[in-house]
Amino acid sequence: MSTRGRHLVASPSLNDPNFEFTVVFMLEHSDEGALGVVLTRPSELPVTDMFDGWVDHAAAPSVVFRGGPVSLSSVIALGVAASAGPSGGFNPIAAGIGTVDLDTDPAELIALQGVRFFAGYASWAPGQLDAELVDDAWIVLDAAETDLLHPEPAELWWTVVGRQRSDIRLLANYPSEPWVN
């Protein structure tokens, strides 16, 4: 099952500090492996420090996000289209969300609701993510446009889980630090 264009929501039992209570938007998932970006880890680095020409498009908080533990010097930009239609520089993935080519003049793009910038990404070798899904390390859920631009990224895990219409929504009551109980 391909997870492209969907979310991987970390199971509360996932004990990897890179992914505790994260929501990963999946860009690719095939027999060759998988790649996504973590939507829940804003950094302290302002977008203006790296992408001054894009600051008007950056969604609040206007910082570069830690997209994952792999290739931290690479940047992936994701945007939410405000309207449908073809555009150079915007590659749709799902639900109005797509990658944004930072070499494109921002004025030439279709109207965007906002853009997020991710330093690094999460990746899985062939078959690795499929095995983690079988082990219930991740919950695969549909993505919504509003998730990418969520104003409180640290709360996104609870937002995505809480809107589900299945028993999964009960996890939204799971404390972020259960040992403090």
C-alpha positions in Angstrom: 0.0 0.0 0.0 1.4 3.4 -1.0 1.3 6.1 1.6 2.1 8.9 -1.0 0.1 12.0 -0.2 -1.0 10.7 3.1 0.2 11.1 6.7 2.2 8.7 8.8 1.1 9.4 12.4 3.6 8.0 14.9 2.0 5.4 17.2 2.4 6.3 20.9 4.5 3.2 21.2 7.1 4.4 18.7 10.2 4.9 20.8 12.4 6.7 18.3 13.1 10.3 19.5 13.2 11.5 15.9 9.6 10.6 15.5 7.8 10.7 18.9 4.3 12.3 18.3 5.1 13.3 14.8 3.0 13.6 11.7 5.0 12.8 8.5 3.6 13.9 5.1 4.6 11.3 2.6 6.1 12.5 -0.7 7.0 9.1 -2.2 6.4 5.5 -1.3 7.2 2.7 -3.8 9.2 -0.5 -4.0 12.3 1.6 -4.1 11.7 3.1 -0.7 9.8 6.0 0.9 10.4 9.7 1.7 8.4 12.2 3.7 8.8 15.3 5.9 7.9 15.8 9.5 5.3 18.5 9.9 5.5 18.9 13.7 9.1 20.1 14.3 9.6 23.8 13.7 13.2 25.1 14.2 14.3 28.5 15.5 15.7 29.5 12.1 13.6 32.2 10.5 12.7 31.7 6.8 14.1 35.2 6.1 17.6 33.9 7.0 17.5 31.4 4.0 14.7 32.4 1.6 14.1 36.1 1.8 12.3 36.2 -1.6 9.8 33.7 -0.3 9.0 35.3 3.1 5.6 36.6 1.9 4.5 33.0 1.1 5.8 31.4 4.3 3.1 30.2 6.6 3.2 31.1 10.3 5.3 30.2 12.2 7.7 31.6 9.5 10.6 29.3 10.4 12.4 26.4 8.7 11.1 23.1 9.9 13.2 20.0 10.8 11.9 17.7 8.1 13.7 14.6 9.3 17.0 13.2 10.3 18.3 12.7 6.7 20.3 15.2 4.7 19.8 18.2 6.9 21.5 20.5 4.4 18.8 19.9 1.8 15.6 21.8 1.7 12.1 20.7 0.5 9.4 23.3 0.2 5.7 22.3 0.3 2.8 24.6 -0.5 -0.9 24.6 -0.5 -2.5 25.9 -3.6 -5.2 28.5 -3.3 -6.7 27.5 -6.6 -6.5 24.7 -9.1 -4.7 24.9 -12.3 -1.3 24.1 -13.9 1.7 25.9 -12.7 5.4 25.7 -13.3 7.1 25.4 -10.0 4.3 23.6 -8.2 4.0 19.8 -8.4 0.7 18.6 -6.8 0.9 15.5 -4.6 -2.5 15.3 -2.9 -5.3 17.4 -1.4 -4.0 20.7 -2.8 -0.5 20.1 -1.3 2.5 20.0 -3.6 6.2 20.6 -3.8 7.4 24.1 -4.6 10.4 24.6 -6.8 12.4 27.3 -5.0 14.2 28.2 -8.3 10.9 29.5 -9.6 10.0 33.2 -9.3 7.3 33.3 -6.5 5.3 35.8 -8.6 5.0 33.2 -11.4 3.4 30.5 -9.2 -0.3 29.9 -8.9 -1.8 31.6 -5.8 -0.6 29.8 -2.7 -2.2 29.7 0.7 1.2 29.3 2.2 4.6 27.5 2.0 6.5 25.5 4.6 10.3 24.9 4.3 11.8 21.7 5.6 15.5 21.1 6.2 16.1 17.4 5.9 13.6 14.6 5.4 12.7 11.1 6.6 13.5 8.2 4.4 13.0 4.4 4.4 14.9 1.8 2.5 13.0 -0.6 0.2 10.5 -2.6 2.4 11.5 -0.8 5.6 8.4 1.3 6.0 6.2 -1.6 5.0 7.7 -3.6 7.9 7.2 -0.7 10.3 3.5 -0.5 9.2 3.0 -4.2 9.9 4.6 -3.6 13.3 2.0 -0.8 14.0 4.8 1.8 14.4 2.7 4.2 12.2 -0.9 4.9 11.6 -1.7 5.9 8.0 -4.3 8.7 7.8 -5.6 11.0 5.1 -3.9 14.4 4.9 -5.9 17.7 4.8 -4.6 20.9 3.3 -5.0 22.6 6.7 -2.5 20.2 8.2 0.5 21.6 6.3 -0.2 25.1 7.4 -1.4 24.3 11.0 -0.6 27.4 13.1 0.4 25.2 16.1 2.7 22.5 14.6 3.5 20.9 18.0 -0.3 20.2 18.4 -0.8 18.7 14.9 -0.5 15.0 16.1 -3.5 15.5 18.4 -5.4 17.5 15.8 -5.0 14.8 13.1 -5.8 11.9 15.5 -8.7 13.7 17.1 -10.6 14.3 13.9 -10.8 10.6 12.9 -14.2 8.9 12.9 -12.8 5.6 14.2 -11.5 4.4 17.6 -8.1 5.9 16.6 -9.5 9.3 17.8 -9.3 8.0 21.3 -5.5 8.4 21.1 -6.1 12.1 21.0 -6.4 11.9 24.8 -3.0 10.3 25.1 -0.6 12.5 27.1 2.6 13.7 25.5 4.4 12.7 28.7 2.6 9.7 30.1 5.3 9.1 32.8 4.4 12.4 34.5 0.9 11.1 35.3 
